[in-house]
Amino acid sequence: MIISVSRRTDIPALYPEWFVNRLRAGEVLVPNPYNRKKVSRISLSPDTVDCIAFWTKNPQPLLPYLKEIDSMGYNYYFQMTITGYEEDLESNIPRTEESMATFLLLSEEIGKERIDWRYDPVLLTDKYTINYHFEKFEQMCEWLHQATTRCMISFVDNYKESPFLELEEEDMRELGKGFAKIAKKYGLPLYTCAEKIDLSEYGILHGACIDKERIRKLIGYKLDLKKDSGQRRECGCAESVDIGIYDTCIHGCKYCYANGRKESTERKHAMHDPKSSLMIGNLRGDEVIREKAAKSNRDYQLSLFDPLGTEFF
């Protein structure tokens, strides 16, 4: 089982103590996104969890816990987003230089194979122009190219109530061509995340953030996983279990699909109890808790193409 931590909120930045407490307890309770009374109990045993995928814009608060997570026997990797936007779009996260310094520190600690750089979403305004993106992207490539093995890019989507329009294909191709030229200069492989557009002519391939083959190389064995049916059609990710809760991130990113009004996210964040089995609040007594089937997805079937004995013994 792959645990996603989390597409719905930034757990490493905002809820690190709670998450580690859940690892210590060996389980977590996650309410249904559409009905808080329906709650799933999910095992977090190291025997069940094949790998943890961390999604974050600021892993710094989680760093003091990594040695303990290692000692408990968990495999993990990070997807860290650094975009170069300013406070008008991202009001409550570290600035670009500080984020890059944290990226370098984390890469040195856990290895560049276990941290991806995400430059997303790419959006265009009168301020954030195509040339602005090229300048920022090159600056970041110069800093980060030796501290990671790949960069993921995506273009902004026009979610409900989003103030940003989706990009025209012409703009996406111009951006893709420019990004690819810069990335090639620094020897950094570039992939798109959940994008329909084909940019392979520029050397940019469709990627998967939760890529079972890449995870196999990290954890040392194959996984029997299907494509994640809960994601967009263009998403290439393998299935995972997300333990986050929507509308709980206080980063203030104006392009975010996972949060509503600022007042709502701040209210929920204030309800957080690091000792609770729930990420937000505590059980009220009217919930129906069901055990979610959880097992390792280790694939024990030996292929003719597998070097005998390298993954199973």
C-alpha positions in Angstrom: 0.0 0.0 0.0 1.2 3.5 -0.9 0.3 6.2 1.6 -0.2 9.7 0.1 0.7 12.4 2.6 -1.1 14.3 1.0 -2.6 15.7 -2.2 -5.3 17.3 0.0 -3.2 19.3 2.4 0.4 19.9 3.3 0.9 17.5 6.2 4.7 17.7 6.4 4.5 21.5 6.8 1.4 21.9 8.9 0.7 18.6 10.7 4.1 16.8 11.1 3.8 15.9 14.8 0.3 14.4 14.3 1.5 12.3 11.4 4.4 10.9 13.3 2.1 10.2 16.2 -0.1 8.2 13.8 2.9 6.2 12.7 3.7 5.4 16.3 0.1 4.3 16.9 0.2 2.2 13.7 -3.1 3.5 12.4 -5.0 6.7 11.3 -8.7 7.7 11.1 -9.7 9.5 7.9 -13.2 10.9 7.4 -15.0 10.6 4.1 -14.4 14.0 2.3 -18.2 14.3 1.8 -19.6 12.8 5.0 -17.6 13.3 8.3 -19.7 10.5 10.0 -18.2 7.9 7.7 -14.7 7.3 8.9 -12.0 4.8 7.7 -9.5 3.2 10.0 -6.3 2.7 8.0 -3.4 0.6 9.1 0.0 2.3 9.0 2.0 -0.8 10.0 5.4 -0.9 8.3 4.4 -4.4 7.1 1.4 -2.9 5.3 2.9 0.4 4.0 5.2 -0.2 1.1 6.1 3.5 0.7 5.0 6.9 1.8 4.7 9.7 -0.8 5.1 13.1 0.9 3.7 16.2 -1.0 4.8 19.5 0.4 5.9 23.1 -0.1 7.8 23.2 3.1 9.3 19.9 4.5 11.3 21.7 7.2 8.9 21.0 10.1 9.1 17.2 9.3 12.9 17.0 9.1 13.5 16.5 12.9 11.3 13.3 12.7 13.0 11.6 9.7 15.4 9.6 11.7 12.6 8.2 13.8 10.6 7.4 10.6 13.7 5.6 9.3 14.1 3.7 12.5 10.5 2.5 12.3 11.2 0.9 8.9 9.2 3.1 6.5 10.2 3.8 2.9 9.4 7.2 1.7 10.1 10.0 -0.8 9.2 13.6 -1.3 7.5 15.7 -3.9 8.5 19.2 -3.1 6.9 22.2 -4.9 8.9 25.3 -5.5 7.4 27.8 -8.0 9.0 31.2 -7.6 5.7 33.0 -7.1 5.5 35.8 -4.7 3.3 36.6 -1.7 0.4 37.8 -3.9 -0.1 34.1 -4.9 1.5 32.2 -2.1 1.1 34.2 1.1 2.2 31.8 3.8 5.2 29.7 2.6 8.9 30.3 2.7 10.3 32.4 -0.1 12.1 30.8 -3.0 15.6 31.1 -1.8 14.7 29.6 1.6 12.7 26.8 -0.1 15.7 25.9 -2.3 18.0 25.8 0.6 15.6 23.4 2.4 15.5 21.3 -0.8 19.3 21.0 -0.9 19.4 20.1 2.8 16.8 17.4 2.5 18.4 16.0 -0.6 21.7 15.7 1.2 20.1 14.0 4.1 17.9 11.4 2.2 19.6 11.2 -1.2 18.5 12.9 -4.5 16.7 9.8 -5.6 14.1 10.4 -2.9 13.1 14.0 -3.7 11.4 15.3 -6.8 11.1 19.0 -7.6 7.7 20.1 -8.7 7.4 23.4 -10.7 3.6 23.6 -10.7 1.2 24.9 -11.5 2.4 27.1 -14.3 0.0 30.1 -14.7 0.2 33.3 -16.7 -0.8 36.8 -15.7 0.4 40.3 -16.6 3.1 39.8 -13.8 3.9 36.1 -14.2 4.7 36.1 -17.9 6.4 33.4 -20.0 9.7 35.2 -19.7 9.2 35.5 -15.9 8.9 31.7 -15.7 11.9 31.1 -17.9 14.0 33.4 -15.6 12.8 31.7 -12.4 13.0 28.2 -13.8 16.7 28.6 -14.9 17.6 30.1 -11.5 16.1 27.0 -9.8 17.6 24.6 -12.2 21.0 26.1 -11.4 20.5 25.5 -7.7 18.6 22.2 -7.7 19.8 20.1 -10.7 22.3 18.1 -8.8 20.0 17.6 -5.8 17.2 15.7 -7.7 16.7 13.2 -10.5 13.8 14.9 -12.2 11.4 17.8 -12.3 7.6 17.6 -12.8 5.7 20.5 -14.4 2.0 21.1 -14.9 -0.2 23.9 -16.1 -2.9 25.6 -14.1 -6.4 24.0 -14.3 -9.6 26.1 -14.2 -11.2 24.5 -11.1 -14.4 25.8 -9.8 -14.0 29.4 -8.5 -10.4 29.5 -9.7 -9.4 33.0 -10.8 -7.0 31.7 -13.4 -7.7 30.7 -16.9 -6.3 27.5 -18.5 -3.4 28.2 -20.8 -3.8 28.1 -24.6 -2.0 25.3 -26.3 0.3 27.8 -28.0 1.5 29.1 -24.7 1.9 25.6 -23.2 4.1 24.6 -26.2 6.2 27.8 -25.9 6.7 27.2 -22.2 7.4 23.5 -22.7 10.0 24.3 -25.4 11.7 26.9 -23.2 11.6 24.7 -20.1 13.1 21.8 -22.0 15.9 23.9 -23.3 16.8 25.1 -19.9 16.5 21.7 -18.2 18.7 20.1 -20.9 21.4 22.6 -20.2 21.5 21.3 -16.6 21.0 17.6 -17.4 17.7 17.5 -15.6 14.9 15.2 -16.9 11.6 16.9 -17.3 8.1 15.4 -17.1 4.5 16.6 -17.2 2.1 15.8 -14.4 -1.5 14.9 -15.4 -1.4 16.8 -18.7 -3.1 15.9 -21.9 -0.8 17.9 -24.1 2.1 15.9 -25.7 5.4 17.8 -25.3 7.6 14.8 -26.3 8.9 16.7 -29.3 10.8 18.8 -26.8 12.0 15.9 -24.8 9.3 16.2 -22.1 7.5 12.9 -21.4 4.3 12.2 -19.5 5.2 11.4 -15.9 3.6 9.9 -12.8 4.2 11.4 -9.3 3.4 8.0 -7.8 5.3 5.9 -10.3 5.4 2.2 -9.2 8.5 1.4 -11.3 10.4 4.3 -9.7 9.2 3.3 -6.3 10.3 -0.2 -6.9 13.9 1.1 -7.3 13.6 2.9 -4.0 12.1 0.1 -2.0 13.8 -2.9 -3.6 10.8 -4.9 -4.7 8.0 -4.9 -7.3 4.5 -3.7 -6.6 1.2 -5.0 -7.9 -0.6 -1.8 -8.3 -3.3 -0.5 -10.7 -3.7 3.0 -12.1 -5.4 5.3 -9.6 -9.0 5.5 -10.7 -9.7 8.4 -8.3 -7.5 10.8 -10.2 -8.0 12.7 -13.4 -7.9 10.6 -16.6 -4.6 12.2 -17.7 -2.9 11.3 -14.3 -0.5 8.4 -14.6 -0.2 7.7 -10.9 -0.5 4.3 -9.4 -3.2 3.8 -6.7 -2.5 5.1 -3.2 -4.4 5.9 0.0 -4.6 9.6 0.9 -4.8 10.4 4.6 -5.3 14.2 4.3 -8.4 16.3 4.6 -9.5 19.0 2.1 -9.8 22.7 3.2 -7.2 22.4 5.9 -4.1 24.1 4.3 -3.3 27.6 5.4 -0.5 28.3 2.8 -2.9 30.7 1.1 -2.1 29.6 -2.5 -4.7 31.3 -4.7 -4.6 28.7 -7.4 -5.2 25.7 -5.0 -8.0 23.3 -5.8 -8.0 21.7 -2.3 -9.1 24.7 -0.2 -12.1 27.0 0.0 -12.4 30.3 1.9 -9.5 31.4 4.1 -11.8 31.6 7.1 -12.8 28.0 6.7 -9.2 26.7 6.4 -8.1 28.7 9.4 -11.0 27.5 11.5 -10.3 23.9 10.7 -6.6 24.3 11.3 -7.3 25.8 14.7 -9.2 22.6 15.6 -6.1 20.4 15.1 -5.0 18.2 18.0 -1.7 16.5 17.4 -2.7 13.7 19.7 -6.0 13.0 18.0 -6.5 10.0 15.7 -8.2 12.4 13.3 -6.2 15.2 11.6 -8.8 17.8 12.4 -10.7 17.7 15.7 -11.7 14.6 17.6 -14.3 11.9 17.3 -17.8 13.1 18.4 -19.3 9.7 19.0 -21.7 9.7 16.1 -19.3 8.3 13.5 -19.4 4.9 11.8 -15.8 3.6 11.7 -15.0 0.9 9.2 -11.7 -0.9 8.7 -10.2 -0.2 5.3 -8.7 -3.3 3.8 -5.0 -2.7 3.9 -2.2 -4.9 2.7 1.2 -4.7 1.2 1.1 -4.6 -2.6 4.4 -6.5 -2.9 4.4 -8.6 -6.1 5.8 -12.0 -5.4 5.3 -13.3 -9.0 8.7 -13.9 -10.5 9.1 -12.6 -14.0 11.4 -14.2 -16.7 13.0 -10.8 -16.9 13.7 -10.4 -13.2 17.3 -11.3 -12.2 16.8 -14.4 -10.1 16.8 -13.7 -6.4 17.4 -10.0 -6.5 14.0 -8.8 -5.3 12.4 -11.7 -3.4 15.1 -13.3 -1.2 
